[in-house]
Amino acid sequence: MPLSPGLSVRPLRFAGQQRTLQLRVDPGVTIEKHRHTGFVHAYNVSGYRALSNGCVAGPGDYVYEPPGNEDSWTCIGNEPCIVQIAMSGRVEYVAEDGGVIDYTDTPKLRTQYLTWCADQGLEPAALGSHSSGN
């Protein structure tokens, strides 16, 4: 499901305030500064991403982000980054002054996904798509 130019998501599971997904980010695309209100477990399936702390995560690397973590990152190299993510809470996109510009959370992503599937004539495949619990 496209989110913006060079950025797409494949929701895999929705469960309460938690979600599991695959994020695909094209080379050169930056995930803007954001803050997590819940945990993030991110496993790089392919591609490389330059993290705002100076580290580079590549295929097979695992990154844990605790609640409250604030960061950004960029897909580097010649291939897209595919990152398998299990997370909870909100992702809040923040301005320089720390104010929240936008956010996503499990209910908002589920609604986007169901709308996109309906618009595309697709049956939703993500677990928990039609309920708030599984």
N, C-alpha and C positions, 0 to 999 in steps of 0.2 A: 504494500500500500504506500504510494508516494506521500511524503510529508512536505517536501519542498524540493527545489532543484538539487539533485545529487544526493538526496536523503530519502530512504524508504525504510519501512518497518514491516516485519512479518510477526504479528501477534501469535503466540503459541498457546498461552494459558492466562486466564483471568481468574483470580481467586480473592475475593474480598478486596483489600487494598493492595494486594500483590499481583504482579504480572511477570510473565516470562515472554521474551521476544527475541527476535534476531533483528539487529539494526544493520543496514547496508549504507555505507558512506563512500561516495566517490572520491578519487584522489583530488586533493586540494580543497575539499570542503571542510569547513570548521564548524564544530559544535560550539556554539557561543557560550559565554560564561553562564553557568547555571549552578544552582544549589539543590542538594538532595535533602528532603525531610525524612527519608527512610534509608534503608541499606541498599547497596548495589553490589551484585556479584557479576563481574564482566569477564568473559572468556573470549579472547581473540581467536576466531576460527581461521581467518585469512587477512592478509594485508597488514599494514603498519600504521600506528597512530602515535603522534607526538603529543604527549600529555603536558599540561601546563606546569607540572613540577619538573620538567626537563627530561623525564624518562620517555623511552619509546617502548610501546607494547607491540609485539609481533605475534605471528601464529603460535598458538599454544600457551601464550602468556595469560595469566589470571590477575585481575585487579579488583581489590575490594575497596569500596568507598563507604565509610560510615555515615550515619545520619549527620547532617550539618555540613558535609563536605561541599566545597565550592570549587569548581574547576571549569576548564574548557579543553578541547583537544582538536587536532587536525589530522585527517587522513593524509599520510605522506606516501611517496613512491608512485608506482605506475598501476597498481591494482586497487580495487575497492577494498575497504575494511568491512569485514563481516564480523560482528560482535554478538555473541550470545549473552543475553542479560537477564538476570532474575533480580527484581527490585520491588520495593514497597514505597508507599508515600508519594509525595509530589516531586516533580522536577520543576523548579522555579527558575525561569530565565530572568536574570537580574541586570539592571542598569548599573552604570558606574557608581551611582549614589547608593546602590544596594536595594533600591526599590524593585518590586516584582513587575516585569513587563508582561509576562505570559506564564502559563504553567501547563503541565499535563499530569494526570494521575490515572489510576486504573479506570474509574468510571468514565472519564472524558475520552480516554483511548478506546474503551469498549464501544462507546457511542460512535466515535469516528469510524471505527472498524465496521460496525454493523451498517452504518450509512453507506460506506464505500462498497461493501459487499452487495448491498441492495442496488446501488447505482450501477454496478458492474454485472449484475445478474448472477452473482456467485453465492453459493451456500457457505456461510461462515464455518471455518474449519477449526478455529482456536477453541480449546477446551474452556468452558465457562462463558462462552460468548453470550448465551441467552439467559444466564443466571448470575447472581452475585456471589455464589458460593463455591463452585467447583473449579 
